[in-house]
């Protein structure tokens, strides 16, 4: 690893993308569960899980089914800024989804795609809170 197909793909990618941090070229269509495949047919146990961002595994059948729904198509196409422009049924989605498995006493959730997004949004929330206080509070 990398095999000949991956080497060629890396050379091609290197023309348009900085590949210095690249570990391997993945073939996600052939990856499944906890196993990640490369272009040369190697299949490896992935204990890293994309920095723990895919804990339910590659090509998860339930997620693949959800990805075909009109709701998922809308979420992918419209990419809402949920803190500012949530869709009309966002409360219901949260209540019937992630909040069903939340620890007792935790009745709110704030979603972000990654740690850096969470940090950025925390700064924004702090700035908005500060300005709100300067204006005399929420009312």
SULDACOR-V748548 format. One record per helix or strand of 3 or more residues. SS is the DSSP state (H for helix, E for strand). FROM is the first residue (numbers start at 1). LEN is the number of residues. If there is no record, write none. Layout:
[[SS FROM LEN] [SS FROM LEN]]
//
This chain:
[[H 4 11] [H 28 3] [E 35 4] [E 43 3] [H 49 4] [H 61 6] [H 70 9] [H 82 4] [H 90 7] [H 98 4] [H 115 20]]
//
